[in-house]
Amino acid sequence: MDAKQKLNEVNRIMAETGKDNSKFQNAFFGFMSATMDNSVLDQKTKEFIALSLGMAARCEWCISYHVNNAIKAGATRKELMEVGYITTLMYGSQALMEMNSLVDAINAFLPE
């Protein structure tokens, strides 16, 4: 499955949660919004942290989601790749293999 399909699945499940339990969805989105909005750290930095944790967790959906958001926040290919290198340094060979998902997402979402 490619990065755009993964992002579509993230968006789909986020929408589906509201159908069955709007209280959960409102609480989750409220927490997510408060956490990811600019405050002490800017949004791009927060997306880099989330991307790194997504790679360490081996979550391909998280990688697509946070690469897309990081690009919207102004991230460059070099910055995103450096996040991957740092994650690999700290987490090892499992994170190295997630560089495949990182590169796929960068190629899918970063305008040429």
Buried (B, 14 or more C-beta within 10 A) or exposed (E): EEBBEBBBBBEEEBEEBBEEEEEEBEEBEEEEEEEBEEEEEEBBBBBBEBBBBBBBBBBBBBBBBBBBBBBEBEBEEEEBBEBBEBBBEEBEEEBBEBBEBBBBBBEBBBEE
